[in-house]
């Protein structure tokens, strides 16, 4: 049992519920520690044909727990940057386990699904949401290039221009727009209806051949994965070198003080060549 989520097995369907509604189900250290172990255990047991991911409370997930930002440090040395990249790859792999699992994964989404929450649901095979759902790359608003898969998976789930708009502005995408572009497969009237629809899809998939289910997952992933793998490695390399604790700190401080953040301008290469 984890402090971050619970798992209930019902025949061939497992239900994983995020259980931190008081923190809008922010993904803290307990989640990142326990989630990969739970997915591995379900995969190895072989009983699960479908995993349903849900959450308690008003919001599906507000992203990475803000407590994670208190220990950023300056990361100026090569050794620190190396460790930063290594840790980032571990977090990426945690969510990639959903794609590697030998069962289908369905997310039932209500309220806000931001940052790490969006990373999580984009690693699922099917997404359904309630009318009050909204999606956002929240990292943009705190001076971070999203690095756990939203950019790499999102560009396959959304049209390129829409993904650029969403990523560069940090805006929230409402449920209707998410459905229009195919980010979710259906919108339901309320949270209960959303969970019921996800359960209905799960029951249908669970009735099919599990070998066929894995074959479909692998075939679809095969058409996409070279670009995805390269993209995940690229952003790990980028943030290992370019992640700026100073800019993140300014963004967070400005948000708390309800003012515009002040960032250093980008300088181009010296035209003189000197």
N, C-alpha and C positions, 0 to 999 in steps of 0.2 A: 504494500500500500504506500502511496506517495502523498506528500502534503500538497502536491500540485494538481493531482487528478485522481480519479477512481476508475476502475475497470470492472465491468460486470459481463460475464460470459453467459449468453443465452443461446444454447445450441451452437449453430455455425456462425452466429453473429456476436461480436464483441462490441461493447459500448464503452468508449473512453470519454469521461466527462471532466472538463477542467473545473476545478473546485475552489477557485479563489475569487468569488464575486466581489468581495470587499476591496479587491485590487483590480477590478475589471478584468480578472483572469490574466494579469500580466505574467509573462514567462520569466520566472526567477530561477535561481540556481538549482532548486529542487526539481524543476521541470527538466532542465538540461541534463541533470544527473540521472533522473529516473526514466525519462521517456524512451531513450534508446534501449535500455534494458527491458522495458515493458514490451516494446515492439519486437525485439529479438525473441523474448519468451513466447509471445503469441505465434511468431513465425515458426519457431522450433517445435512447439506443441502440435502444430498441424491441424488443430481443430477449427480454427477460424477461417471462414470464407469471405467475410466482410467485416471491416472495422468501421464503426460509426463514431465520429468525433463530434462531441457537443460541449456545451458549457453551461454553467449555472449563472443566473443573474441577468441583468439587462444587456450586457455586452459579451460578445463572443470572446474577444481578446484585444486588449489595448496595446499589445506589443511587448517588447522587452521590459522587464521590471526596471524602473528608474534607479533602483539600488545598484544596478550593474554599472551605472555611470560614475559612482562615487570612487571607484578604484581604478580609474583609467590610467593615471600616471602620465608622465611625459613621453615615455617610450622613445627616447632619443637614440639609444645605442642600437647597434646592429643586432645584439643578442635579444634586446627587448622587441625589436621589430620581427625577428625570427619567431619568437614565442607568440607574439600577437597573431602572426599568420598561421602558426600551428594551431592555436586555439580556435581561430576562425574556421579553419578546415574541419575541426571536430564538430563545431556547431552546424556547419553545412551538412556534414554527414549524418547528423542526428535527424534532420528533416528528410534527407534523401532515403533514409531507411523506409519511409512510407512508400516510396516508389519501388524499392527493392523487395518489399514484402510480397509473399506469395498469396496475397488476398487483396480484394478491392478495398479502397478507402473512400468513405463518404463524409463530407463535412456538412453539418447543419448549423447555419450561421444566423445569429440575431444581433441587432445593435451594431456597435463598432467592431470592425475587424481591421486592425491597423498594424503597421510595422511587422514585427515578428509573427503576429496573428495572420497577416496576409501571406508571409513566407510559408507558414504552416499549411494553410488551406490550398495554396497553389501546388503543394507537394501531394495533395490528395487527388484521387481520380475523378471524383464527382463532387460538385458543390451545389447545395440548395440553400436558399435564404428566406428570411421573412421580409415583409415590406419595409420594416424599419432598419434594415441592414445598410451599412455603408462601408466602403473599403478605401484604404489610403496607405500610401508609402510614407509613413510618418517620419522616417529617418531624414527625408528631405528638409523637414521643418526644424531639425536640430543639427544641421550641417554635417550629416553623414551620408555617404553614398551607400544605399541599401546593399547589404553584402551576404544575405542568407538565402537568396534565390528569387526574390520578387522580380528583379529586373530580368534575370535569365529565364525564369519560367513564365513571367508575365508577358514577355514579348511573343510567346507562343499562344498565350490565352487571349490576348487582346490585339487589335490592329496596331501596327507600329506607331502611327501618329497619336493614337489614343494613349498608348503606353507612355510615349514621350510627354504628352500633356500631363498625365497623372503623376509621373515620376518627377518632372522638372518643377511643377507647381506645388506638389505636396497636397493637392486638393483631395477632398473626399468624393468618391464615386458612389452615388445612390444606387439602391437595389435595381431600379428600373433600367438605368444605364448599364449596370453590370449584366443584366439579363439580355439587353439589346445586343451587346457585343459578345455574349457567350461566356463571360466569366463565371456565371452560374447557369445551371440548366433550368431552374425554375424559381419563381417567387411565390411564396405562400402568404396567406392573409396575416398570420400571427406566428408567434414562436411555437406554439403547440402544433399548428398545422405544418410548420417547417419540419419539426422533428418527426411528425407522422409521415410526411412525404419521404424523408430520408429513410425511415424504417421500411416503408413500402418498397423503395428501390433496393434496399439491402436484402429484403426477403426474396425479391425476384432474382437478384444475382446469386444469393445463397442456394437457390434451387437449381442453378446451372452447374455444369461440370467445373470443378475447381481447376482442373488442368487447362481447360479452355480459357478460364478467366485469366490465369497467369499468362497463357499464350497471347491473349489480346493485349494485356498490359505490356508485355515485352515487345510485341510487334509495333505498338504505337510509340513506345519509348525509343525503339530502334530508329525510327524516322526522325527523332528529335535529339537524341542524347549526345551526339558528337559536339554540337553547338552548345548544349547545356554544360557539358563537362568543361569545355574550354572556357565558357563564360564564368563558371564558378571559380576556376583557377585564376582567371584574369582579375576578378574583383578581389580575391584574397591577396594577390600580389599588389594590386593598386592600394588597397587600404593598409596593407603592411607598410607601404612607403609613404602614403599621402594622408592617412588619418590624422586629423588635427585636434588634439585635446583642447587647445586654446579656442578654436572656433566652435567646438561642441559646447564648451563652457560658456562662451558668449551667447550662443543660441539659447541655452537653457536659462541663463540669467535674464536675458531679454524677455523670454517668455514669462518668467515669474514676475518681472517688473512691468510687464505689459507695455513694452516699447519695441521699436524696431531694432533688430540686431545690427551691429556695425562690424563688417568683415573687411579684411585686407584685400585690396584689388589685386587682380592677376596681372603680372608683368609679362609681356611678350619677350621673345628672344632679342638679344642685342643685334640690331640691324648692321652694326659696324663689323660684327664678327669678332670683336675683341673680348 
